[in-house]
Amino acid sequence: MPLTASKIFVRALSAGFVIAFPALNFHCTNYYLQMAVLLLGFALSIGILFRRRGRFAAILRGGGAILALIWLILIAFGHNSHYLMPSCYVSDAPYANSGFHGRVLILVPHQDDEINLMGGVLEALVKNCDVWVVYTTNGTARGECVRPQEACNALEKFGIKQQNVIFLGFDQTPWNAKIQHMYNAPPNKVILSEYGRNETWLPKGFVCYSPHQAYTQANFEGEIASLLKEIMPDFIFITDYDSHPDHRALGLSTMKAMFHVLRDNPMYHPSVFTGFAYSGCWGQDPDFYDSMNIGSTAKLGSQQMEEVNCYLWEERLRLPVGKGSITRTISGNLTAEAFKEHYSQRNSISRIPERICNGDRVFWWHPTNNLALFAHVTCDGENVEDLNDCMLYDSDDIADSSASPFDHGWRPEGGKGVLHFSWDTPSVIREIHLFDHPDENNQIKALQIKLSNGKIIRVPALPRYGNRYVVDTMCNEPIDGFTITIEDSTGTGSGLSEVEAYSSSPLSALRFAKFQDSEGNFMYDYITREDGNLQFSIYTWNCTTGDIHVTIREANTKVALKKDGEMYCLRVPVGETCVLESLYNNCVMDEVKVSNPSFCVRIWYRFVRKLEHYVDFISWRNQERYYSWLWKWIVSFFN
């Protein structure tokens, strides 16, 4: 019986599937295409197997083909849902007058931490600064080392070229390491990693900052210090005491290196910021679709950060994110697209993009014009080295996830003692910043500060958890030192973890004024509730709220704005939009579009977002589950 054109076409498709299926499923990284080919191939295979059974084969073949076609349509719309939504209005004003300039150095331990720490912010920084990214480890333990190339691909999306990417080449420390972490080893002890390496290395095509450096803490800290001295960045961003040992090692080692760099360069005062990649990013709720507007990084737990409780949530610096990271869908979001380049990490945690795509990035500022760095600190004639070294905490075992980082500072016997700070050259000391022991069970209840000019300042109980306490000396004349006497304390380990001294109140080089809604989420292209009412305020950093003037642009006369204390009340009728503008010293600090879409537009937005969420969930997040289920079904069918 001669073959008809339709039969030839079906058999050609079947043959093509047999050839293409292994390549697509084992070498293609596009899950959507894999699933579509899987369904289509299933339909064609059924058609071939039952080709002599007439109507039954036609039904199976046609049904499978229809399912595959429907799936292709769904994934096409879901994966490209950003084309179905209008682009968001996002102003460059927040960074135009922010004070960002010069060089920015970002220090992270693993490839993908640049997004966990700085995702959304990188785009805006690249427009204003010369951005450098440093990875201390190769981000891989064994097997093929692909993560350096993945990092370069991700950074390329933000506009950072490979020549501004530096790899130190140390091994990543696995979770629950049975070996001693290099950070806690003697400075010059060479550590053999779990994977048999003892010196810096990189895969072919990449070069270490300093090749063949032995795995020692002295070399690790020295590499960081050399980088700081070579690049001399104006702004430094580093991971803080996260739950991963490599994050902890980087944060603590950088502070140690910073101490020596600042001591060797008294006129160098970079702005240093630390952030948490876990609680500030991966540990966030997958809440991207919870609201039509993008939410900001949420506070987890108490007012103190769970990793290091000496940081207060209310003292955080919030950096707005750039245009590419403000979208109503994950599709087309620059932060999510960059993270997808880290293909090897796709199964590390569920719903990653929904966690990392937030409306701000959170950091804590560390002033570097601290005069105490150059002081001689003694107690009973012996040097005290842990009170003016840029470190608020330390740990004797960073691999122990249950241990708190309280192994640092000065602990006088009995909780009482006397400290002497002195300088070779007299200086004006207007502020003294004190940090109590971070352990809540130990607290200084009373202490006395005596300046070298004879003035005595009595200080009440310091805050628990080691939060910063500022003492205003009200002294504008140079002094050559002061004495701190702990008079009363509770707990067996009371004392100080750090003391800082400043000639005036330290001021950040940055300045921000950003609109935020009543829940504290930064506003960009903002959609009001259906009734059109919106309450908002202004987040400020290094600005005075009273000096900020808010105006409305591009609005009709029905849009109404009034101020009620620190809050503003805005009413936008259905179908109307307006642009809010904030001015500080005649500089535009922020511009936000506020709209109240019609019912039909809101329904369309919700439909597109639901479609994307659904497709993304069943195709990407659960691909292994579906493949596993299909394999079990096939095995059971033939058994």
C-alpha positions as CSV (number, residue, x, y, z in Angstrom):
1,M,0.0,0.0,0.0
2,P,1.6,3.3,-1.1
3,L,2.5,5.8,1.6
4,T,0.4,9.0,1.6
5,A,1.9,12.4,2.2
6,S,0.4,12.5,5.7
7,K,2.0,9.2,6.6
8,I,5.4,10.3,5.3
9,F,5.1,13.5,7.3
10,V,4.2,11.6,10.6
11,R,7.0,9.1,10.1
12,A,9.5,11.9,9.4
13,L,8.5,13.6,12.5
14,S,8.8,10.4,14.5
15,A,12.3,9.8,13.1
16,G,13.3,13.4,13.9
17,F,12.0,12.9,17.4
18,V,14.0,9.8,17.9
19,I,17.2,11.6,16.9
20,A,16.4,14.9,18.7
21,F,15.0,13.6,21.9
22,P,18.3,12.6,23.6
23,A,20.1,15.8,22.5
24,L,17.3,18.0,23.7
25,N,16.7,16.2,27.0
26,F,20.3,15.7,28.0
27,H,22.1,18.7,26.5
28,C,19.5,21.4,26.2
29,T,19.0,23.6,29.3
30,N,15.6,24.8,28.3
31,Y,13.1,22.9,30.4
32,Y,10.1,24.1,28.5
33,L,11.4,22.8,25.2
34,Q,12.3,19.5,26.9
35,M,8.8,19.0,28.2
36,A,7.2,20.0,24.9
37,V,9.4,17.5,23.0
38,L,8.7,14.9,25.6
39,L,4.9,15.2,25.1
40,L,5.1,15.5,21.3
41,G,7.4,12.5,21.1
42,F,5.1,10.5,23.4
43,A,2.2,11.2,21.0
44,L,4.2,10.3,17.9
45,S,5.6,7.1,19.5
46,I,2.1,6.0,20.5
47,G,0.9,6.7,16.9
48,I,3.7,4.4,15.5
49,L,3.1,1.6,18.0
50,F,-0.6,1.5,17.3
51,R,-0.5,2.5,13.6
52,R,-2.3,-0.6,12.6
53,R,-5.2,-0.2,15.0
54,G,-7.0,2.4,13.0
55,R,-9.2,4.7,15.0
56,F,-7.6,3.9,18.4
57,A,-4.2,4.9,17.1
58,A,-5.6,8.1,15.6
59,I,-7.3,9.0,18.9
60,L,-4.0,8.5,20.8
61,R,-2.0,10.3,18.2
62,G,-4.4,13.2,17.9
63,G,-4.9,13.5,21.6
64,G,-1.2,13.5,22.4
65,A,-0.6,16.0,19.6
66,I,-3.3,18.3,21.0
67,L,-1.9,18.0,24.5
68,A,1.6,18.8,23.2
69,L,0.2,21.8,21.2
70,I,-1.7,23.1,24.2
71,W,1.4,22.7,26.3
72,L,3.5,24.6,23.7
73,I,1.1,27.5,23.7
74,L,1.0,27.6,27.5
75,I,4.7,27.6,27.9
76,A,5.1,30.1,25.1
77,F,2.8,32.6,26.8
78,G,4.1,31.8,30.3
79,H,7.8,32.0,29.5
80,N,7.3,35.2,27.6
81,S,4.6,36.7,29.8
82,H,6.5,40.0,30.2
83,Y,5.6,40.8,26.6
84,L,1.9,40.6,27.6
85,M,2.4,43.3,30.2
86,P,3.4,47.0,29.8
87,S,6.9,47.8,31.0
88,C,7.1,49.4,34.4
89,Y,8.0,53.0,34.9
90,V,11.2,53.2,36.9
91,S,13.2,56.4,37.4
92,D,17.0,56.7,37.5
93,A,16.6,59.6,40.1
94,P,17.3,57.5,43.2
95,Y,20.9,56.8,42.1
96,A,21.5,59.9,40.1
97,N,21.9,62.0,43.3
98,S,22.8,59.1,45.6
99,G,26.5,59.8,46.0
100,F,27.6,56.6,44.3
101,H,30.8,57.3,42.3
102,G,34.2,55.9,41.7
103,R,35.0,52.2,42.3
104,V,32.7,49.6,43.9
105,L,34.2,46.3,45.1
106,I,31.9,43.4,45.8
107,L,33.4,40.5,47.7
108,V,31.4,37.2,47.8
109,P,32.4,33.6,48.5
110,H,30.5,31.7,45.8
111,Q,29.2,32.1,42.3
112,D,25.6,33.2,42.6
113,D,26.2,35.2,45.8
114,E,26.7,38.3,43.7
115,I,23.0,38.1,43.0
116,N,22.0,36.9,46.5
117,L,23.8,40.0,48.0
118,M,23.5,42.6,45.2
119,G,20.8,41.4,42.8
120,G,18.9,44.3,41.4
121,V,21.4,46.8,42.6
122,L,24.2,45.8,40.3
123,E,22.4,47.3,37.2
124,A,22.1,50.7,38.9
125,L,25.7,50.6,40.2
126,V,27.2,49.8,36.8
127,K,25.6,53.0,35.4
128,N,27.3,55.1,38.0
129,C,30.4,53.4,39.1
130,D,33.3,51.1,38.0
131,V,32.1,47.8,39.5
132,W,34.5,44.9,40.4
133,V,33.3,41.5,41.7
134,V,35.6,39.1,43.6
135,Y,34.9,35.5,44.3
136,T,37.0,33.9,47.0
137,T,36.2,30.3,46.1
138,N,35.5,28.4,42.8
139,G,32.0,27.6,44.1
140,T,32.4,23.9,43.4
141,A,33.6,20.9,45.3
142,R,34.3,18.1,42.9
143,G,33.7,17.3,39.2
144,E,33.6,19.8,36.4
145,C,34.1,23.3,37.6
146,V,31.5,25.3,35.7
147,R,30.5,28.0,38.1
148,P,33.2,30.6,37.2
149,Q,31.8,30.7,33.6
150,E,28.3,30.8,35.0
151,A,29.2,33.8,37.1
152,C,30.7,35.6,34.1
153,N,27.6,35.0,32.1
154,A,25.4,36.3,34.9
155,L,27.5,39.4,35.4
156,E,27.5,40.1,31.7
157,K,23.7,40.6,31.9
158,F,24.3,43.5,34.3
159,G,27.0,45.0,32.1
160,I,30.1,43.8,34.1
161,K,32.8,42.6,31.8
162,Q,35.0,39.6,32.6
163,Q,38.1,41.8,33.1
164,N,36.4,43.2,36.2
165,V,35.8,39.8,37.7
166,I,38.4,38.3,40.0
167,F,38.7,34.7,41.3
168,L,41.0,34.0,44.2
169,G,40.7,30.2,43.5
170,F,40.2,28.7,47.0
171,D,38.2,25.6,47.5
172,Q,34.6,25.8,48.6
173,T,33.9,24.3,52.0
174,P,31.2,21.8,52.0
175,W,28.3,21.9,54.5
176,N,29.0,20.0,57.7
177,A,32.7,19.8,57.0
178,K,34.5,17.2,59.0
179,I,37.8,19.0,58.5
180,Q,38.9,22.2,60.3
181,H,38.0,25.3,58.4
182,M,41.0,27.2,57.2
183,Y,39.8,30.4,59.0
184,N,40.2,28.8,62.4
185,A,43.5,27.0,61.6
186,P,46.9,28.6,62.6
187,P,47.7,31.4,60.2
188,N,50.4,29.5,58.2
189,K,49.1,26.0,58.4
190,V,48.4,24.5,55.0
191,I,44.9,23.0,54.8
192,L,44.2,20.1,52.5
193,S,40.6,20.4,51.3
194,E,38.2,17.5,51.3
195,Y,38.8,17.2,47.6
196,G,42.6,16.8,47.8
197,R,43.7,20.3,46.9
198,N,46.0,22.6,48.9
199,E,46.6,25.6,46.7
200,T,44.6,28.0,44.6
201,W,43.4,26.8,41.2
202,L,40.9,27.6,38.5
203,P,39.5,25.6,35.5
204,K,40.9,26.1,32.1
205,G,40.3,29.5,30.6
206,F,40.5,31.4,34.0
207,V,43.4,32.8,35.9
208,C,43.7,33.1,39.7
209,Y,44.5,36.5,41.2
210,S,47.6,34.8,42.7
211,P,48.0,31.3,41.3
212,H,49.4,28.4,43.5
213,Q,48.9,30.1,46.8
214,A,48.8,27.6,49.6
215,Y,45.5,27.1,51.4
216,T,46.3,29.1,54.6
217,Q,44.4,31.7,56.5
218,A,47.4,34.1,56.2
219,N,47.3,33.8,52.4
220,F,43.5,34.2,52.3
221,E,43.5,37.3,54.4
222,G,46.6,38.6,52.6
223,E,44.9,38.2,49.2
224,I,41.9,40.3,50.4
225,A,44.3,43.0,51.7
226,S,46.2,43.1,48.5
227,L,43.0,43.5,46.5
228,L,41.9,46.4,48.7
229,K,45.2,48.1,48.3
230,E,45.3,47.6,44.6
231,I,41.8,48.6,43.7
232,M,41.3,51.2,46.5
233,P,37.5,51.0,46.2
234,D,35.3,53.9,47.3
235,F,32.5,51.4,48.3
236,I,32.9,47.9,49.5
237,F,30.1,45.3,49.8
238,I,30.7,41.9,51.5
239,T,28.7,39.0,52.9
240,D,28.3,39.0,56.7
241,Y,28.1,36.2,59.2
242,D,25.7,34.0,57.2
243,S,24.9,30.4,57.9
244,H,27.5,29.1,55.5
245,P,31.1,28.8,56.8
246,D,32.6,30.4,53.6
247,H,30.4,33.4,54.0
248,R,31.6,33.8,57.6
249,A,35.2,33.3,56.7
250,L,35.0,36.0,54.1
251,G,33.2,38.6,56.3
252,L,35.6,38.1,59.3
253,S,38.7,37.9,57.1
254,T,37.8,41.1,55.2
255,M,37.4,43.0,58.5
256,K,40.7,41.8,59.7
257,A,42.3,42.8,56.4
258,M,40.5,46.1,56.5
259,F,42.1,46.9,59.8
260,H,45.6,46.7,58.4
261,V,44.7,48.5,55.2
262,L,43.2,51.5,57.1
263,R,46.1,51.6,59.5
264,D,48.6,51.7,56.6
265,N,46.5,54.4,54.8
266,P,45.2,56.9,57.4
267,M,43.6,59.1,54.7
268,Y,41.7,56.2,53.1
269,H,38.0,56.1,54.2
270,P,35.9,53.7,52.0
271,S,32.3,53.1,52.8
272,V,31.9,49.5,53.9
273,F,28.6,47.7,53.8
274,T,27.8,44.1,54.9
275,G,24.7,42.1,54.1
276,F,23.2,38.7,54.6
277,A,22.8,36.5,51.6
278,Y,20.6,33.9,53.4
279,S,18.1,35.8,55.6
280,G,18.3,38.7,53.2
281,C,17.7,36.7,50.1
282,W,17.5,32.9,50.0
283,G,15.7,32.8,53.4
284,Q,13.0,35.2,52.2
285,D,9.5,34.0,51.5
286,P,8.6,33.3,47.9
287,D,6.2,36.2,47.9
288,F,6.7,37.7,44.4
289,Y,3.1,36.9,43.3
290,D,1.5,37.8,46.6
291,S,0.9,41.4,45.5
292,M,0.7,43.3,42.2
293,N,3.5,45.5,43.5
294,I,7.0,44.1,44.1
295,G,7.7,43.7,47.9
296,S,10.8,44.7,49.7
297,T,13.1,42.5,51.8
298,A,11.1,41.3,54.7
299,K,12.2,41.4,58.4
300,L,12.6,37.9,59.7
301,G,12.3,37.2,63.4
302,S,13.1,39.9,66.0
303,Q,14.6,43.3,65.7
304,Q,18.0,41.7,65.8
305,M,19.3,39.8,62.8
306,E,19.2,36.1,63.5
307,E,22.8,35.5,62.4
308,V,24.5,38.3,64.4
309,N,22.2,40.1,66.9
310,C,24.3,43.2,67.2
311,Y,22.7,44.5,64.0
312,L,19.3,46.3,64.4
313,W,16.9,45.9,61.6
314,E,15.8,49.6,61.9
315,E,19.4,50.7,61.2
316,R,19.7,49.0,57.9
317,L,20.5,50.8,54.6
318,R,18.0,50.0,51.9
319,L,19.2,50.3,48.3
320,P,16.6,50.6,45.6
321,V,16.8,48.2,42.7
322,G,17.3,49.2,39.0
323,K,14.9,49.3,36.1
324,G,15.5,45.8,34.9
325,S,14.6,44.2,38.2
326,I,11.2,45.9,38.5
327,T,8.7,43.8,36.7
328,R,5.3,42.3,37.4
329,T,6.4,38.9,36.1
330,I,9.5,36.8,36.7
331,S,9.8,36.6,33.0
332,G,11.9,39.5,31.8
333,N,13.2,40.3,35.3
334,L,16.9,41.0,35.1
335,T,17.7,39.5,38.5
336,A,15.9,36.3,37.7
337,E,17.4,36.0,34.2
338,A,20.9,36.5,35.6
339,F,20.3,33.9,38.3
340,K,19.2,31.4,35.6
341,E,22.8,31.6,34.3
342,H,23.8,29.7,37.5
343,Y,22.3,26.6,36.0
344,S,24.2,24.3,38.4
345,Q,22.3,25.8,41.3
346,R,18.8,25.5,39.9
347,N,17.8,22.7,42.4
348,S,19.4,24.1,45.5
349,I,16.2,25.6,46.7
350,S,12.6,25.8,45.5
351,R,11.1,28.9,43.9
352,I,14.4,30.8,43.8
353,P,13.4,33.8,41.6
354,E,10.3,34.4,43.8
355,R,12.6,34.8,46.8
356,I,15.4,36.9,45.3
357,C,13.3,39.4,43.2
358,N,12.7,42.0,45.9
359,G,12.2,45.8,45.8
360,D,15.3,46.6,47.8
361,R,18.6,45.2,49.1
362,V,19.5,45.5,52.8
363,F,22.9,46.3,54.2
364,W,24.6,47.6,57.4
365,W,27.1,50.4,57.2
366,H,30.5,50.3,58.9
367,P,32.2,53.8,59.2
368,T,36.0,53.7,58.5
369,N,37.1,57.1,59.8
370,N,37.5,55.5,63.3
371,L,40.3,57.2,65.2
372,A,40.4,54.3,67.7
373,L,42.2,52.3,65.0
374,F,45.3,54.3,65.7
375,A,45.1,54.3,69.5
376,H,47.2,52.4,72.0
377,V,44.8,50.3,74.0
378,T,46.0,48.8,77.3
379,C,44.6,47.2,80.5
380,D,46.9,47.0,83.5
381,G,49.8,47.7,81.3
382,E,49.1,44.9,78.8
383,N,48.0,45.5,75.2
384,V,44.4,44.8,74.3
385,E,44.2,44.0,70.6
386,D,40.5,43.1,70.1
387,L,38.9,46.5,70.8
388,N,39.9,48.6,67.9
389,D,40.3,46.1,65.0
390,C,37.1,46.7,62.9
391,M,35.5,43.5,64.3
392,L,32.4,43.4,66.4
393,Y,32.5,39.6,66.8
394,D,34.5,36.6,66.0
395,S,34.2,32.8,66.2
396,D,36.6,30.0,67.3
397,D,34.7,27.6,65.1
398,I,32.8,29.1,62.1
399,A,31.9,25.6,60.9
400,D,29.8,25.1,64.0
401,S,26.3,26.4,63.0
402,S,25.1,26.2,66.6
403,A,27.8,28.4,68.0
404,S,27.2,32.2,68.4
405,P,30.0,34.5,67.2
406,F,30.8,35.9,70.6
407,D,34.5,35.0,70.8
408,H,35.9,38.5,70.7
409,G,36.6,41.5,72.7
410,W,37.7,42.4,76.2
411,R,36.3,40.4,79.1
412,P,37.8,41.7,82.5
413,E,37.8,39.3,85.4
414,G,34.7,39.7,87.5
415,G,33.1,42.0,84.9
416,K,34.9,45.1,86.2
417,G,38.1,46.7,84.8
418,V,39.8,49.7,83.4
419,L,40.8,50.4,79.8
420,H,43.2,53.1,78.6
421,F,43.1,54.6,75.1
422,S,45.9,56.9,74.1
423,W,47.2,58.6,70.9
424,D,50.6,59.9,70.0
425,T,49.1,63.0,68.5
426,P,46.2,64.7,70.4
427,S,42.9,64.7,68.5
428,V,39.3,65.9,68.9
429,I,37.1,63.1,70.1
430,R,33.5,64.2,69.9
431,E,31.9,60.8,69.9
432,I,32.8,57.4,71.5
433,H,30.8,54.4,70.2
434,L,30.6,51.4,72.6
435,F,29.6,47.8,71.8
436,D,28.7,45.5,74.7
437,H,29.1,41.8,74.5
438,P,26.5,40.4,72.0
439,D,25.4,37.7,74.4
440,E,22.1,38.8,76.0
441,N,23.1,37.1,79.3
442,N,26.0,39.6,79.7
443,Q,25.5,43.3,80.1
444,I,27.4,46.3,81.3
445,K,25.1,48.1,83.7
446,A,27.2,51.2,84.3
447,L,30.6,52.6,83.2
448,Q,32.6,55.8,83.4
449,I,34.6,57.5,80.7
450,K,37.3,60.0,81.8
451,L,38.9,62.2,79.2
452,S,42.5,63.2,79.5
453,N,41.4,66.8,80.1
454,G,39.8,65.6,83.3
455,K,36.1,65.6,82.1
456,I,34.1,62.6,83.4
457,I,31.2,61.1,81.5
458,R,28.9,58.6,83.2
459,V,27.2,56.1,81.0
460,P,24.2,54.0,82.0
461,A,23.5,50.4,81.0
462,L,24.6,49.6,77.5
463,P,22.0,48.0,75.1
464,R,21.8,44.2,75.2
465,Y,23.0,42.2,72.2
466,G,26.0,44.4,71.5
467,N,24.1,47.2,69.7
468,R,25.9,50.4,69.1
469,Y,25.7,53.0,71.9
470,V,26.9,56.5,71.1
471,V,28.4,58.7,73.8
472,D,28.6,62.5,73.0
473,T,31.7,63.8,74.8
474,M,30.7,67.5,74.1
475,C,34.4,68.1,73.9
476,N,35.8,70.1,71.0
477,E,39.4,70.4,72.2
478,P,42.1,67.9,71.3
479,I,42.8,65.2,73.9
480,D,45.5,62.5,73.9
481,G,43.3,59.8,75.4
482,F,40.6,58.6,77.7
483,T,39.9,55.9,80.2
484,I,36.9,53.5,80.4
485,T,36.0,52.0,83.7
486,I,33.4,49.3,84.0
487,E,31.7,49.8,87.3
488,D,28.8,47.3,87.2
489,S,27.8,44.4,85.1
490,T,25.8,41.2,85.0
491,G,26.8,37.8,83.7
492,T,30.0,35.9,83.9
493,G,31.4,37.2,80.6
494,S,30.6,40.9,80.6
495,G,32.8,43.3,78.7
496,L,33.2,45.2,75.5
497,S,33.5,43.8,72.0
498,E,34.6,47.0,70.3
499,V,35.2,50.7,70.9
500,E,35.2,53.4,68.2
501,A,36.1,57.1,68.4
502,Y,35.2,59.9,66.0
503,S,36.1,63.6,65.7
504,S,32.5,64.2,64.6
505,S,29.4,62.1,63.9
506,P,30.2,59.7,61.1
507,L,28.3,60.4,57.9
508,S,27.6,58.1,55.1
509,A,28.7,59.1,51.6
510,L,25.3,58.0,50.3
511,R,22.0,59.8,50.3
512,F,18.6,58.4,49.5
513,A,15.0,59.5,49.7
514,K,12.6,56.8,48.4
515,F,8.8,56.6,48.4
516,Q,7.4,53.6,50.4
517,D,3.9,52.4,51.0
518,S,2.2,52.0,54.4
519,E,3.8,48.5,54.7
520,G,7.3,49.8,54.1
521,N,7.6,48.5,50.5
522,F,9.5,50.7,48.1
523,M,7.3,52.1,45.4
524,Y,8.2,52.2,41.7
525,D,5.4,51.7,39.2
526,Y,2.7,51.4,41.9
527,I,-0.9,50.1,41.6
528,T,-3.3,51.3,44.2
529,R,-6.2,49.4,45.7
530,E,-9.4,49.4,43.8
531,D,-10.7,52.4,45.7
532,G,-7.7,54.4,44.6
533,N,-6.6,55.4,48.1
534,L,-2.9,55.2,49.0
535,Q,-1.0,56.0,52.1
536,F,2.7,56.4,51.8
537,S,5.8,57.9,53.5
538,I,9.4,58.6,52.6
539,Y,12.4,56.4,53.5
540,T,15.5,58.5,54.0
541,W,19.1,57.8,54.5
542,N,21.3,60.8,55.3
543,C,18.5,63.1,54.5
544,T,16.1,65.2,56.6
545,T,12.5,64.3,56.0
546,G,11.3,67.8,56.8
547,D,13.5,69.2,53.9
548,I,11.9,66.9,51.3
549,H,9.2,68.5,49.1
550,V,6.6,66.2,47.4
551,T,4.8,67.2,44.2
552,I,2.5,65.6,41.7
553,R,3.2,65.6,38.0
554,E,1.2,64.3,34.9
555,A,-2.1,64.2,36.7
556,N,-5.5,65.6,36.2
557,T,-7.4,67.7,38.8
558,K,-9.2,64.7,40.3
559,V,-6.0,63.4,41.8
560,A,-5.7,64.6,45.4
561,L,-2.7,64.7,47.7
562,K,-2.5,65.7,51.3
563,K,0.0,65.3,54.1
564,D,-0.8,63.9,57.6
565,G,2.2,64.1,59.8
566,E,4.9,61.8,58.4
567,M,2.4,60.1,56.1
568,Y,0.9,61.3,52.8
569,C,-2.6,60.4,51.5
570,L,-3.1,60.1,47.8
571,R,-6.4,59.5,45.9
572,V,-6.3,58.4,42.3
573,P,-9.6,57.8,40.4
574,V,-10.2,54.7,38.4
575,G,-8.3,54.8,35.1
576,E,-6.0,57.7,36.2
577,T,-2.3,57.9,36.8
578,C,0.1,60.4,38.2
579,V,3.8,60.8,39.0
580,L,5.0,61.6,42.5
581,E,8.3,63.5,42.7
582,S,10.4,64.2,45.8
583,L,12.8,67.1,45.9
584,Y,15.7,67.6,48.4
585,N,17.8,70.8,48.1
586,N,16.4,71.2,44.5
587,C,17.6,67.7,43.6
588,V,15.1,65.1,42.4
589,M,15.6,62.1,44.7
590,D,12.8,59.9,43.5
591,E,10.0,59.6,40.9
592,V,7.2,57.1,41.2
593,K,4.3,56.4,38.9
594,V,1.0,55.7,40.7
595,S,-2.0,54.3,38.9
596,N,-5.5,52.9,39.5
597,P,-6.2,50.6,36.5
598,S,-9.7,49.7,35.5
599,F,-11.3,46.4,36.5
600,C,-10.5,44.8,33.1
601,V,-6.8,45.8,33.2
602,R,-6.5,44.4,36.7
603,I,-8.1,41.1,35.6
604,W,-5.6,40.9,32.7
605,Y,-2.6,41.5,35.0
606,R,-3.8,38.8,37.4
607,F,-4.4,36.3,34.5
608,V,-1.0,36.8,33.0
609,R,0.7,36.5,36.4
610,K,-1.3,33.4,37.3
611,L,-0.4,31.8,34.0
612,E,3.3,32.5,34.4
613,H,3.2,31.2,38.0
614,Y,1.4,28.0,37.0
615,V,3.6,27.3,34.0
616,D,6.8,28.0,35.9
617,F,5.8,25.8,38.7
618,I,4.9,22.7,36.8
619,S,7.7,23.0,34.2
620,W,10.8,24.2,36.0
621,R,10.4,23.7,39.8
622,N,9.0,20.1,39.4
623,Q,10.8,18.8,36.3
624,E,12.6,16.1,38.2
625,R,9.5,15.1,40.0
626,Y,7.6,14.8,36.7
627,Y,10.5,12.8,35.0
628,S,10.6,10.6,38.0
629,W,6.9,10.0,38.0
630,L,6.9,9.2,34.2
631,W,9.8,6.7,34.6
632,K,8.0,4.9,37.4
633,W,4.8,4.8,35.3
634,I,6.6,3.3,32.4
635,V,8.3,0.7,34.6
636,S,5.0,-0.2,36.3
637,F,3.3,-0.4,32.9
638,F,5.7,-3.0,31.6
639,N,5.8,-5.0,34.9
